[in-house]
Amino acid sequence: MKLFKAVLIILIITGLALASSGCTVKLENLTQNTTSPTGNASLNVPVYPNATRTSYSNIRFVGQVISYQTNDTPKQVLEFYKSQMLERGYNISRNFTSANETAGLIIFVKGQDTVWVTAGENNGKTIIALRTSFQA
């Protein structure tokens, strides 16, 4: 859980720093998952089945961050993304999981593209955060 919170704090601080430096930050609160069940074309990352999208941000020069909420465990979420991203030709750069498997982070790379997937428990739900690298 501490790892998950640390990753979220880093993402928030990065967004705030960029926003205050004159970069454009687009934040939306989206309560419905408007992407197709087979994936999110703008992220090239699959949407976790039966997850509800809770937020979206597009941070110039950083990338996109989308968060979801699900009733499944963080372990189930991370296993899903491992399988799906490897099928899409990504390699695992880093893989961190808490000792009790209640939070984790996987960083995938493919060429110049980087995708961070975090999953952690919060009040009985699993929060998923997806972050993609900036693409020129």
C-alpha positions in Angstrom: 0.0 0.0 0.0 2.9 2.4 0.8 4.3 1.8 -2.7 0.9 2.5 -4.3 0.5 5.7 -2.3 4.1 6.8 -3.2 3.5 6.3 -6.9 0.2 8.3 -6.8 1.9 11.1 -4.8 4.7 11.2 -7.4 2.1 11.4 -10.3 0.2 14.2 -8.5 3.4 16.2 -7.7 4.6 15.9 -11.3 1.2 17.1 -12.6 1.2 20.1 -10.2 4.8 21.0 -11.0 4.1 21.0 -14.7 0.9 22.9 -14.3 2.6 25.6 -12.3 5.4 25.8 -14.8 3.1 26.9 -17.6 2.4 23.5 -19.1 -1.2 22.7 -20.0 -2.9 20.1 -17.7 -6.3 18.7 -18.6 -8.1 17.1 -15.7 -11.6 15.5 -15.9 -13.7 13.5 -13.5 -15.3 10.8 -15.6 -17.6 8.5 -13.8 -18.4 6.2 -16.8 -16.0 4.1 -18.7 -16.5 5.5 -22.2 -13.7 3.5 -23.9 -14.3 0.2 -25.7 -14.0 -3.0 -23.6 -11.1 -4.1 -25.9 -8.9 -1.2 -25.2 -8.3 2.5 -25.1 -7.0 3.6 -28.5 -5.4 6.8 -27.3 -3.4 5.0 -24.6 -2.9 1.7 -26.5 -3.6 0.0 -23.2 -6.5 -2.3 -22.5 -9.2 -1.3 -20.1 -9.6 -3.7 -17.2 -12.8 -5.7 -17.6 -15.8 -4.3 -15.6 -13.8 -1.4 -14.2 -15.2 2.1 -13.9 -13.1 5.0 -15.0 -12.8 7.6 -12.2 -10.4 10.2 -13.6 -8.4 11.2 -16.7 -5.6 13.7 -17.1 -3.5 14.6 -20.1 -0.3 16.3 -19.0 1.7 17.9 -21.7 5.2 16.6 -22.1 4.4 13.8 -19.6 1.6 11.7 -20.9 -1.8 10.5 -20.0 -3.0 9.2 -16.7 -6.3 7.3 -16.3 -7.6 5.8 -13.1 -10.2 3.1 -12.7 -11.9 1.3 -9.8 -12.8 -2.4 -9.6 -13.9 -5.0 -7.1 -11.1 -7.4 -8.2 -7.9 -7.7 -6.2 -4.7 -5.9 -7.1 -3.1 -9.2 -7.9 -5.8 -10.0 -10.5 -5.4 -6.6 -12.1 -1.6 -6.9 -12.3 -1.8 -10.4 -13.8 -4.3 -9.1 -16.4 -2.0 -6.3 -17.5 1.1 -8.5 -17.5 -0.7 -10.9 -19.9 -2.3 -8.2 -22.1 0.8 -5.9 -22.4 3.1 -8.8 -23.2 0.7 -9.9 -26.0 0.9 -6.3 -27.3 4.7 -6.6 -27.6 5.7 -4.7 -24.5 8.5 -5.9 -22.1 8.5 -5.6 -18.4 11.0 -3.0 -17.2 10.2 -3.0 -13.5 7.8 -5.1 -11.4 7.1 -4.3 -7.7 4.5 -5.9 -5.5 3.9 -5.4 -1.8 4.6 -8.4 0.5 0.9 -8.9 1.1 0.0 -8.4 -2.6 -2.4 -5.5 -1.8 -0.5 -3.1 -4.1 1.9 -3.2 -7.0 3.5 -1.4 -9.9 4.6 -2.7 -13.3 6.4 -0.6 -15.8 6.2 -1.8 -19.5 8.4 -0.6 -22.4 8.1 -0.9 -26.1 10.5 1.2 -28.1 10.1 4.8 -26.9 6.7 4.0 -25.3 6.5 3.5 -21.5 3.3 2.4 -19.6 3.1 2.4 -15.8 0.3 0.3 -14.3 -0.4 0.6 -10.5 -3.0 -1.2 -8.5 -3.8 -0.9 -4.9 -6.5 -1.5 -2.4 -8.5 1.5 -0.9 -11.6 1.1 1.2 -12.4 -2.4 -0.1 -11.9 -1.5 -3.8 -8.9 -1.7 -6.1 -7.8 1.5 -7.7 -5.9 1.2 -11.0 -3.8 4.0 -12.4 -2.4 3.8 -15.9 0.2 6.3 -17.1 1.7 6.5 -20.6 4.8 8.2 -21.7 4.6 11.4 -23.8 4.5 10.7 -27.6 5.7 13.4 -29.9 
